[in-house]
Amino acid sequence: MGGHEKTYRDATGSLLLPRIIRLDDNLYGAAFTLMKLVPARHILLKAEESGLLGPNTEVVETTSGTFGLALAMQAALMKRRLTLVSDPVIDPALHRRLVDLGARVEICAHPADVGGFQQARLDRLDRIRAERPDTFCPEQYTNPDNPASYTVVAEHLESTLGELDCLVGPVGSGGSMCGTARALRATRPGLRAIGVDTPHSVLFGHPDGSRVLRGLGNSLMPGNLDHREFDEIHWCTAAEAFAATRLLHRSTALFQGPTSGAAYLVARWWARRHPDARVVVMLPDEGHRYQDTVYDDAWLAARGLAGAPPEQPVEVVDPTRPSDVWSRYAWGRRSLGQVVGAAAGELIA
Ligand SMILES: Cc1ncc(COP(=O)(O)O)c(C=O)c1O
């Protein structure tokens, strides 16, 4: 049959959209193999189309996580040169995989005085871009094509599930939650968006501090995070997220990573409190990378991270104060300045 080849997709295209799985009466999971393929593929294809990626342009980016993997997969398919700036926290198996995909990985040995390794990586990236003449940086934290790429995910959710009442998901760059919520609200402005962060991440007002949970949270404020998209914010600790990841696995057989666990914990609680609402939770990556950590009881116990997830969050009055247990704040679609200002006013009053 002549037209056969048209029906085949390449690897990143075939993995792009999440599987939609029913997790509870009114709760659905959007389970991605690797959510970051959505922005990585969109940004690189669009840059090629617009001429930003010329025949010899090298793609350069800073990442120690899944965005780097997604870029390396996409760059391999597009036969593009790719340099990734990372840090010593990079997981060795991920490092090997990036190299196998043809990426050049540069490791920053020391953190910056302010902004830690994330700032050190950005400084190195700036130097690379100044030295090399023809580079393109996808800039996931500021490129509006990151949130815009999630329109296809919103369309997929809508066409599979119909009208949704609530979207829950982890926040790192802000791209997935802001982009998906914005696109869903084009037809359903009342949709609630609940962001999941971790204590000591600056995203929703905490002072920067050391964090065990990776993939969500941030030491720097990303331009792609529009705080006004969020109705509620929850902060989950690493131990709670890990326990919820295992609970998700045990109770639904879904084998996902720890940011999925954190989002599941919050979504399950919210969905049970709103039995008439149709809730969907973003589950950004699979569990394979975390077999020797989150899925290893001995690893968890040795670090004091074992335990059952709590049943409910504590309500916080001051969102700038990290709590050491799962906490929740009614953000109310306000800017960061509005929230922090109002919290300070309430505390003084
Ligand atoms: C595993 C995982 N979960 C969640 C996120 C957060 O997604 P976003 O950057 O779209 O806010 C990331 C971001 O890198 C991630 O790697």
PDBQT file of the ligand as one rigid body, heavy atoms in Angstrom, charges set to zero:
ROOT
HETATM    1  C1  LIG A 401       9.489  15.162  36.024  1.00  0.00    +0.000 C 
HETATM    2  C2  LIG A 401       8.990  16.569  35.946  1.00  0.00    +0.000 A 
HETATM    3  N1  LIG A 401       7.818  16.880  36.477  1.00  0.00    +0.000 NA
HETATM    4  C3  LIG A 401       7.325  18.129  36.436  1.00  0.00    +0.000 A 
HETATM    5  C4  LIG A 401       8.006  19.158  35.852  1.00  0.00    +0.000 A 
HETATM    6  C5  LIG A 401       7.429  20.562  35.859  1.00  0.00    +0.000 C 
HETATM    7  O1  LIG A 401       6.946  20.943  34.603  1.00  0.00    +0.000 OA
HETATM    8  P1  LIG A 401       7.011  22.439  34.078  1.00  0.00    +0.000 P 
HETATM    9  O2  LIG A 401       8.461  22.763  33.821  1.00  0.00    +0.000 OA
HETATM   10  O3  LIG A 401       6.220  22.409  32.812  1.00  0.00    +0.000 OA
HETATM   11  O4  LIG A 401       6.437  23.333  35.112  1.00  0.00    +0.000 OA
HETATM   12  C6  LIG A 401       9.232  18.877  35.289  1.00  0.00    +0.000 A 
HETATM   13  C7  LIG A 401      10.008  19.952  34.692  1.00  0.00    +0.000 C 
HETATM   14  O5  LIG A 401      11.136  19.782  34.280  1.00  0.00    +0.000 OA
HETATM   15  C8  LIG A 401       9.739  17.556  35.331  1.00  0.00    +0.000 A 
HETATM   16  O6  LIG A 401      10.935  17.255  34.805  1.00  0.00    +0.000 OA
ENDROOT
TORSDOF 0
